[in-house]
Amino acid sequence: MAIKSVSIRIDSEMLDKLHVVSDYEGRSVNSQILILIRDCLEAYEAKHGKIGQEEKQN
């Protein structure tokens, strides 16, 4: 699996809060974001079924 980079815009208050959560969990902000994305995808798939190749291309 290739690792790709993505840039996001985030307001400073939200970023500050994310730093607090990340520090509490003992993770970097990047790692915390990846966990949040993973949890979101798992919740989506639990509700709507596995995301297949055809959905990934849209």
Rosetta constraint file for C-alpha pairs under 8 A:
AtomPair CA 10 CA 14 HARMONIC 6.67 0.50
AtomPair CA 10 CA 15 HARMONIC 6.40 0.50
AtomPair CA 11 CA 15 HARMONIC 6.30 0.50
AtomPair CA 12 CA 16 HARMONIC 6.01 0.50
AtomPair CA 13 CA 17 HARMONIC 6.30 0.50
AtomPair CA 14 CA 18 HARMONIC 6.12 0.50
AtomPair CA 15 CA 19 HARMONIC 6.21 0.50
AtomPair CA 16 CA 20 HARMONIC 6.51 0.50
AtomPair CA 17 CA 21 HARMONIC 6.38 0.50
AtomPair CA 18 CA 22 HARMONIC 5.99 0.50
AtomPair CA 18 CA 29 HARMONIC 6.77 0.50
AtomPair CA 19 CA 23 HARMONIC 5.98 0.50
AtomPair CA 19 CA 28 HARMONIC 7.97 0.50
AtomPair CA 19 CA 29 HARMONIC 6.11 0.50
AtomPair CA 20 CA 24 HARMONIC 6.15 0.50
AtomPair CA 21 CA 25 HARMONIC 6.20 0.50
AtomPair CA 22 CA 26 HARMONIC 6.02 0.50
AtomPair CA 22 CA 27 HARMONIC 5.04 0.50
AtomPair CA 22 CA 28 HARMONIC 5.83 0.50
AtomPair CA 22 CA 29 HARMONIC 5.53 0.50
AtomPair CA 22 CA 32 HARMONIC 5.81 0.50
AtomPair CA 23 CA 27 HARMONIC 5.98 0.50
AtomPair CA 23 CA 28 HARMONIC 7.15 0.50
AtomPair CA 27 CA 31 HARMONIC 5.98 0.50
AtomPair CA 27 CA 32 HARMONIC 6.16 0.50
AtomPair CA 28 CA 32 HARMONIC 6.20 0.50
AtomPair CA 29 CA 33 HARMONIC 6.13 0.50
AtomPair CA 30 CA 34 HARMONIC 6.32 0.50
AtomPair CA 31 CA 35 HARMONIC 6.31 0.50
AtomPair CA 32 CA 36 HARMONIC 6.26 0.50
AtomPair CA 33 CA 37 HARMONIC 6.15 0.50
AtomPair CA 34 CA 38 HARMONIC 6.07 0.50
AtomPair CA 35 CA 39 HARMONIC 6.09 0.50
AtomPair CA 36 CA 40 HARMONIC 6.17 0.50
AtomPair CA 37 CA 41 HARMONIC 6.18 0.50
AtomPair CA 38 CA 42 HARMONIC 6.13 0.50
AtomPair CA 39 CA 43 HARMONIC 6.15 0.50
AtomPair CA 40 CA 44 HARMONIC 6.18 0.50
AtomPair CA 41 CA 45 HARMONIC 6.12 0.50
AtomPair CA 42 CA 46 HARMONIC 6.07 0.50
AtomPair CA 43 CA 47 HARMONIC 6.33 0.50
AtomPair CA 44 CA 48 HARMONIC 5.89 0.50
AtomPair CA 44 CA 49 HARMONIC 7.48 0.50
AtomPair CA 45 CA 49 HARMONIC 4.50 0.50
AtomPair CA 45 CA 50 HARMONIC 4.91 0.50
AtomPair CA 45 CA 51 HARMONIC 6.45 0.50
AtomPair CA 46 CA 50 HARMONIC 7.48 0.50
AtomPair CA 51 CA 55 HARMONIC 6.14 0.50
AtomPair CA 51 CA 56 HARMONIC 7.17 0.50
AtomPair CA 52 CA 56 HARMONIC 6.56 0.50
AtomPair CA 53 CA 57 HARMONIC 6.61 0.50
AtomPair CA 54 CA 58 HARMONIC 7.09 0.50
